[in-house]
Amino acid sequence: MKPSADVLLTGASGFVGSAVLRALLRDGFHVRALVRRNSQYLDLAARGVQFVEGDLRESASLGPACAGCRYLFHVAADYRLALWDSASVHATNVTGTRNLMEEAMRAGIERVVYTSSVATLEPKQDGAPADETSSLPVQRAIGAYKQSKVVAEQLVVDMVREKGLPAIIVNPSTPVGPRDMRPTPTGKIIVAAATGKIPVYVETGLNVVHVDDVASGHLAALRRGRVGERYILGGENVPFSLLLAEIAMSAGRSIPKLQIPWYAAVPAALAGEARSFLTGREPLASWAGVRLARHKMFFTSGKAARELGYGARPHMEALKDAIIWFSSHGYLGVSAAEPSPGGFRAPFG
């Protein structure tokens, strides 16, 4: 029998989950990490972490993982925007969440922090920042990922109301920062912009936040969040053109100057989807991503600031840490901390 732990954490080998793991360990929690059999543990090497193999889609593996834990952080999700494997995305994000929440209740876990996403919120048509009251109807959710997160979040809300699940919901915006090994779809954009592979763009907007601030927000939700409530964990609202310019300048690249309407990017997105189907690799431009670009994904974290004491550093610091990490791990080829060939030094110092 495994020794008891303070926390069961899912998604510990992922980008956000590994940041939550480090935050938990810094705060002295004893952590048990649920990992799949073939997961990479390179970012999990930390003294005292228990590892238990399991699969969110297999309920039988989740009961033993929950046993003896006081708290649950369910961070794991299948974050892919490509169309070709939507059934797998739904199985992990919806069926897996249901399985885990049911086992958590059976195990008597005291408090759950469920990682949702701002994908479950509807952006304002006028570009103003949306808050937690702007729920997105599932019929208007674009793509399998957004649809699955809307359904999964509602599943958690229903279990809170109907079964007494002690869950708090957090909605990260667009996390960036170090250790994005996969990388995530957002990380792919950073790498592409830093290597001069985005010659044209569709103007939109993102709320950019440092991944470590998102992790701190998870712990604040555990301690101060109200059961059944959701909290946006975001940073700064940034026009996409500005984001691309900041990334390009940091790597000594030319700033993309050609803006195109969203529909002009459809052929590239469909070609990317076709390649993704053949190779199994996430495309840089996806059909869902192009359609999402029609709306500025701007949000406010005011509620989290008031109730959780949440705060986030400037988005430039998040970009700085992301680019330096990508550079030092061979994703970019040229260090973001060094002067470019033209004598420009990255604005990150």
ABEGO torsion letter per residue (X at the ends): XBBBBABBBBGAABAAAAAAAAAAAAAGBBBBBBBBAABBAAAABBBGBBBBBBBAABAAAAAAAABGBABBBBABBBBBABAAAAAAAAAAAAAAAAAAAAAAAAAGBABBBBBBBAAABBBBAAGBBBBAABBBBAAABBEAAAAAAAAAAAAAAAAAAAAGBBBBBBBBBBBBEBGBAOBBAAAAAAAAAAAGABABBBBBBBBBBBAAAAAAAAAAAAAABBBGBBBBBBBBBBBAAAAAAAAAAAAGBBBBABBBBAAAAAAAAAAAAAAAAAAGBBBABBAAAAAAAABBBBBBAAAAAAAAGBBBBBAAAAAAAAAAAAAAAGAAGBBAABBBAAGBBBAAX
